[in-house]
Amino acid sequence: MKISDLLSYCMSKPGAEQSEHRDWQATQIKTHGVLFALVHDVSGRPAVSLKATPAGADALREQHHDVFPSAHLNKSHWSTLYLEGSLKDSQIYSLVDASLQQALNTRAAGMNHD
């Protein structure tokens, strides 16, 4: 998957806003002020960090060697995956959707687990 395709998909979500996180050299994608995707490079490879439930994050990491705990975010909720790794584009899009839903659920609950 190309970064431009991922960003286009993320920005098509209702309320999506894009900004730069200078310290992490990353592009943040938020909806209603809540982060749901962080696009960045890891060891020179394009990657995205996405939110999940702790059980979902663990399962994803066990199933795919290209998915690992995020360096800058809560490791029990956030996983980073390589865009040009073993996951199919359709799987990445599905994980973006799940991350968005998880972020909105967190917002609705009035808590933030970033």
C-alpha positions, 0 to 999 in steps of 0.5 A: 500500500502506498502512503498516499492511498492510506492518507486518502482513505483516512481523510475520507472518514467523517471529521478527519483532520490531518496534522504533522507531529514534528517530534515524531516526524509523523502525520497524525489523522484525527477525527473530532480531536481523537487520534486514529492513525499515525503515519510514519517511517520505521527503520526507513519503511512506511508504516501506520500505527492504529488503535485496537482493543488490547486483545485485538492488538495482541491477536494481530501481533501474533498473526503477523510478523509485520505488526508490533507495539507502537513506539510512541503510543500506549503499547497495549492499545496501539500497534504499528504495521508496515504498509509494504509488509504481509498484510493485504491492502483490504486488511489495512483498510479494515484495521483503519476502520476498526481504529477509527471505531475504537477511537470514537468509542474511547471518546464517547466513554470520556476517556483517552488511552493514547 
